[in-house]
Amino acid sequence: MSAIQCIGRTALALVCASAANGGWTDDPAINTLVSGDEVGCVITHTAVASTGDVWVAWYDSSAGYDVRLQRLDEHGVAMFESPVLISDQSLSWVQEFDLVCDAAGNAALAWASETSIGATLVNTSGDMVWFHEFGVGSGAFLGSPQVCGTDDGAVVVGWLQDAPSHLQRVEFDGTLAWASEVVLDEGGTTAMSDMQASFDGSVLVSCVHYLSFSGAKRLKAQRISSSGGTMWGLGMVDVFTSGSLQYGAYPSFISDGAGGGRFDWYETSPLRVRLQWIDLDGDVQWGSNGLIATTESSMVHVAPSACIDDSTGETTVFWVRQSSNQSTAGIQANRFSQAGDALWGSTGRQIVAPTATNVILDLQAEQIGPVASALWIRQAGLGETVLGVGLDEMGGMQWGFAPASIGTSGGEKTDLSSGAGSMQLVAVWAETRDGADRVFAQNIHQDGTLGESTGCLGDTNGDGVVGTDDLLAAISQWGPCIGCVSDLNGDGIVGADDLLMLLSSWGPC
């Protein structure tokens, strides 16, 4: 991977000081060094635990694409003296891998090697709780590794094995829960795309399905119970029924907070963004082909990323907006009610105007309390920058009139990933400031500020006060609510314990 060069010794000294001292900085030109002395870092993944801990994983390409892992506490301080070596590999190629948190805040990872799909659970001390290899001896092509933490403390691992996809549940102690792997096979190729937790130990799974290399590529979904049964019938549910995904696209999706999922993708002919909602029972809510994010036809629309406001159930989707010949690029967004109404108009809202000097990479959407945010890498004539915006429910810019600067050290950046907690999000990327690709991170609060927080637990709307609005938000989210901002203890339920925590922080922060 290419990288960023520091300009002058002063900048390099600041970077080294950041690495030595640890912790979040409020200077977008410094950021927090995650990978330490490790070099050749590519393809980052980020997961934020309910405790505020941040897990970061990446491939170390200096000696065969080894998988490495680091944990930062909520203040951005590295918890391991050196990154943990998860898998020592001697590969000249690389596939995507996956990283999530389990219900207890441990890190679960899945990756592909030459002969197996590896998966492990790493506790907060950096020790492997369990390790498994799947597909060993099958002689099959193994790819598309995915992993998901369930709400009852287990982990489900999924992967492509030749044409169908396979899944296995691993209990916390490492026991394989299912006597035989669950196989998802719709004929042709049924390739793992993403997984998210649902209720009662179940998971939602999405797969890209196609009958031939040149045929239409559709997105399908299924809910798998904790016992390994399909809960939405024998076959998979169609996310959309006509059109096709771009070849090589494997879209992610997000939980709806009530056991279902919200899906976003872009289709070909024409290039445009769509969304779909499938509820807990497997019922399609937004028509057989989903919603069109924008009715604008003079531009093309690709690379969407969505987030959901748990307090309202509304979905905000960001995407890259380009001229018809894709010579210019900008960012557009729209917000949709649960009924499927486009709340920011039929064409959406312009976030960044398309220009010929913009190249926009790795667009990521994250919800932080009431703020729908987006992060991306901008390549431009003056160098590369990690930028971000935060929008309120009306589409108002919350982090200033222009995108906020997250990483500004100049040069080339790659492989942006992100994760969000209740009070801040974290951006992670690879770049070279000192001659080799390393991993850097930066936190961003609800108000767009960087560095240490001045807020407090219970201030779920980020207004600096734990008060009536926060209490009403907790009441509106009462009960099972995965990922809700009012779930202060991170147990997947907004209940009495969260209420007591909120009341103990009552007043100005």
N, C-alpha and C positions, 0 to 999 in steps of 0.2 A: 504494500500500500504506500501511497505517497503521503507527504507529511508537511508539517509547518516549520519554517525556519525562524528562530528568534532574530530580531533585529537589534543588534548591539548587545554588549555585555550586561547592561543594566537590566534589560528584560530577562536575560537568562538567569541573572542573580535572583530576580524576583521569583521566577519559577522554582529555582532550587530552594529558596526560603519557604515557599509554599509547601514543597514536598517535605522539608525538614520539620516544619512546625505542625503540619496537619490541620484539618478543619476547614470549614467553608470560608471563602474570602468574599468580600464585597466588590472586588475589582475584576471585571470581565476580561482583563488582559492577563490575569494570573491563573485563576481556576485552581482546582485541587488535583494533584497528581495521584492517580489510583494505582497504577501498575508498578510503581517504584523503579527498581533497576531493570525490570523486564522490558525487552525491546521487541520490535516486530509485531506489534499488537494490531489485530484486525478483528472486525465483526464483534461489536460490543452488544451485550444484553444487560438490562437493568431491571431489578425488582425491588420494590419498597415494601417492607413489612409494616404491620400495624403499629409496631413499637417505634417506627421512624427509622429503623436500621435500613441501610441501602446495600443490597447485594449487587455486585458488578462482576460479569464474566466476559471472557474474550478468548480468542485464539492467539497464542504466541507462535508466530510464524517463523521464528528464528531457528527452530530445530524440529520442524515437522508438524506444525499446527497443533500444539499442545493446548488443552483446555485449562485455563487458570481462573481463579476466583478470589475476590477480595470482599470483605465486609467493612462498610463505613458505619459509624454510629450516626445518630440524628444530627450531630454537629459536624459531620464530615471527616471525622478522625478515623484513620485506618485501624482496624482491630487486630489484624494479623501482621506480624513483623515483615513477612514476605507473602506474596500471593500464594494461595494453595494450588498445588499441581493436582488437577482432577484426572486428567488422562494424558499420559506420555505417549505421543504418537509419532510415527515416522512417515508422514504422508506428504505427497507433492501436490495434493489437491485438497479442497475443503468443501464441506456442505454447511448449510445453516445448522444451528443447534438451538436449544431452548433453555430458559431459566425462569423459574417462578419461586414464590414463597409458599410453603405449606401453611396450615392453619396455626402452627406454633411459631412461625417466623423463621424456620429453617429454610435453606436453599435446596431446591430440587432442580437437577439438570438432566438433560438428555442430549446425546450427540451420536453421530455416525462414525464408525471406523471402517476399515476394509472388510471386516468379516462379521460385524455385529452392530447392534444399537446399544450403546452404553447408557446407563442411568444411575444416578446416585442421589442420596440425601445427605446434606452436610449441615451439622448443627452449628450453633453460634460460636462454638469454640474452634471451629475449623476442622472437626473430626467427621469422617464418613460414618453415618449411622448405618447405611447399607449401600451395597453396590450390586447391580445386576447387568447381565448381557442378554440381549434378546436376538433371536434370529440366527444364533450360532449353529453352524452346520447345515443351514437351509440351502445354501448355494444360491440364494435369491439376491437380487439387487435390494439393498436396504437403504432407506433414505427418509427424508421429511420427519425427523424426530420431533416429537412434541411431548410436553409434560404439563400436568395440571395438579394443583393441590386441592383436595376436596374439603368440604366444610366439616367432615368428621375426622380429619387428621391423617387421611391416607394420601397417596399420590397415584395418579393414573398416567401411564406412559403409552404413547401412541407412535406408530411409524408405518411407512410404506414398505411392504414386502412383496417385491415384484409388482403385481397389478392391484391386489387388494390392500387395505390397511388393517393393521392388527393393534390391539390394545390389551394391556394387562394392568391390574390394580395391585399396588404394593402397600401393605399395611405399614404403620410406623416402625414396627420391629423388623421390617424387611421381608415378611412373609408374603408370598404370592397369593392373592386372595381368590383368584379364579382358577379352577382346575385346568381349563383350557383358555387360550387367548380368544377374545372377541374379535371376529373378522367382519369387516365391513366391505361388502363386495356388491357393486351395482352392475357388474359386467364391465368389460373394457378395463379402464384404469380408475381406481377409486383412491385418490392420494390424500393423505392427511394434510389439512390446512391449518387448523387451530383447535384449541380446547379451552373451555372455561368451566369453572365450578357452577353447579346448580345446587339443589337442595337435597338433604338426606343422603349425602355421600355420592350423589349422581353427578355426571359431567355432561356438558354439551360438546359435541364434536362436529366440526365442519370438514368437508372433503371436496376436492376438485374432482369432477367426474367427466370422463370423455371416452368415447367408443373407439376413436382412431386418432392418430397423431394430428391429422388435419381437420378433425371434426370439432363441433361446438364443445366448449368447455364450460360446464355448469357447476354451480355451487350447491351442495346438498348438506343436510344437517340431521343429526340424530341425538337423542338423549339416552345415555347409558346408565342404568341403575347401579347401586353399590354391589349388587350381586351379579352384574354382568349381563343383564337383560336389556333389550331395546325397548324403550318406553313410548316411542312414537310409531309403533307398528313394525312390521318385519323389514320393510324397506326404509330408505332415508327420505326425508322431507325435502322437496325442491325449494330452495331459496328464491330462485327465479326460473321461469319455464321457457323463455325464448331469448335469443341473443347469445353471446359468448364472452367469457373472460379473455383477456389478453393471454397469449401463450406464455407460460412460465410464471403467471401470477397466482399466488396462494394467499388470498386475503385473510387477514385476522378479523375477529369480531369482538364485541364487548358484551358483558353481562348486562341484563336490564335491571338487575337488583331484585328480581322477583322470580328467579329460576329460569327465565328465558334469555334470548340473545338478540342483540341489534347487529345487523350485518351491513357492511358497506363494500362496494367494489366499483370498478369501472368496466364498461363493456366496449366491445369493438363495433365499428360500423353502425353509428358513429361512436367516437370516443366520448363517453359521458358517464357521470357518476350516478349510482343508484343506491338505495337503502332498503332494507327489509327488517321487519320485526317478527320473530317467532316466539310465542309465549311459552309458559311452562308446560302446557299441554300439547305443544307441537302445532298449534293453530297459527297459520299465516295471517298477519294483521294488516299488511299494507299492499294487498293485491297480489296477483300471481307473478308479477314482474317487479314488485317493489315500487318505491317512489323515485322520481327523477329529482336530483338535487337542484337542478337549475333548468329553466326552459331556454336559456340562451343558446342559440345555434350558430352564431358567428365565430365562436371560439371552441376549442376542444378542452375536455376536462378529464384529468387523470389523477392517479395516486392519492385517493382519498384516505382520510383518517378521522375517526369519530370518537366522541366522548358523550357521556350521559350525566345529566344533573339529577341525582337521586331524589332531591326534594320535590322536583316537578315531573320527573319522568321524561323530560324533553331531551332530544338528541341534537348535538351540534356536530356538523361535519365540515371539515376543511378539505380543500383539494387544490391541486396545481392547475391553473388556468393558462392555456397557451393559445397562440394564434393558430390558424388552420394548418400552417406549414411548420408549426412548433418552433418558430424562430424567436419568439418572445415568451416570457414566463412570468406569472404572478400568482397570487393566492386569493381564493374566493372561499366564502363560507355561507352556510345556511343553517337554520335551526328548525326542528320539526316537533310538533306536539305529539302526544300519544295517539291522537286521532289522525295523524299524518298531514296536518296542515303546515305549510311552509310559512314560518313565523316572520322571516325576514324578506318576504316577497318571492315572487316566482323565479327571479334570477339570482337571489341571494345577495350577499354583501361583499364588496371588494375590500380585501384586507391589504394586499400589495398589488399595485398596478403592474400589468405586464410590461416588461421592457426587454430589449435585446441584450442588455448586459447582465440580466439575471439568469442564473442557472440554479434551480431550487432542488435540493436533495433531501431525502429522508424525512419528509414531513411527518410529524408526530402530534397527535391530539391527546390531551390529558385534562381531566376535570379536577380542579382544586376547590372544594367547597362550591360556592356559587359561580366560580369563574371557569369558563371554557377556554382552555389555552391551546396554543399550537407552537411547536418548535421546529426549526429547520436549519439546514446549512445553506447559506447563500454563497454561490461562487460569482464573483464579479471582478471587474478589471482591477480594483484596488486590493484584491485578496479575498480571503474567505472568512466568513463570520457565522457564528451560531446566533440566531435571532429568535425572538418569541413575541407572541401577543397574548393578551388575556381579554376576553370579552364577557360582558354581563349578559343577562337574558334578553336585553333589547338590542344586542349587537354593539353596545358602546365599548370603546377601547379603554381598558382599565389600567394599562401599563404605559400610558402616554400616547401622544398622537401618532407616533411612528413606532415600528417594532422595537422592542427592548433588546439591547446587546447582552448576550450571554457569554460568548467567547470571542474575543477580538484580537487575539495575538497575531493575526495575519497569516498568510500562506494557505496551504491546502489542508482541509479537514475531511474526514470520512467516517462512515459507520456510526451515525448518531442513533442512540436509543434513549429511552426515557422511562420514568416511573413516577407515580404520584402517591402521596399520602394525604392525610386530612388537611394538612396545613402548608405543605410545600411540595414541589415537584423537583426532580433531579434529572438533568441532562448529562449524558455521557457520550464521548466520542473519542476517536483515535486521531492523533496528529503528531507531527515531528517538530518539536521546538528545539531539540538539542541533537538533531542528526539522525534520530531513529523514531519509528512509530511507537508512541506510548499512549496510555489511556488517561484522559482528564475528565473531570466532572465539575458541575456547578449546580447549586441549588437555587431555586426561585420561589419566593413566597407568593401568596395570593395577590398581594398588591404590586408584584413585579420587582420587589427589592431582592437583592442578593445578600448572602452572608448570614450571620446569626439572627435568629428570630427575636422580635420584641413582643410577640404575641404570647398566648397561653392556651392550655388545654381547655376545650369547651367553647372557644371563640370560633365557631364553625363558619361564620360568614366573614371573618377577617376584618371586622370593624374596630378592633381594639377593645371591645367590651363583651363580657359574657353576660348576656341579658335576655330579655323577653324574646327577641328574634331567634336566638339560639335554642331557647326552651321550646318555642313553637315548632322549630325545625325538628327537634327530637321527638315531639309528640306526633308530627306528621309522618315520621319514619318508624314509629314504634312497631316492634315485632321483628321477625326475621328480615334482615336487610344487609346483604353482602356488599361491602364496599361503601356503605353510607358514611357520610361525614360525621353523623351523630353517634356512630358506633365507636365510642372513644376507647374502649378496651379491646377492640378488634376481634370480638368473638362471633361476629356475623349476626348479632341480635342487638337492636336498640332496646334497652330495658332498664331495670331499676339501677343496676350498677353504673350505667352510663349517666343516668339522671343524677345520682349522687356525686359522680365526678364533676359533672357540669355545675351543680349547686356549690360544690366546694371551691370553685374558681369564680364565683359570682362577682361581678363588678368590673371596673376598668382593669385592663391588663398592663 
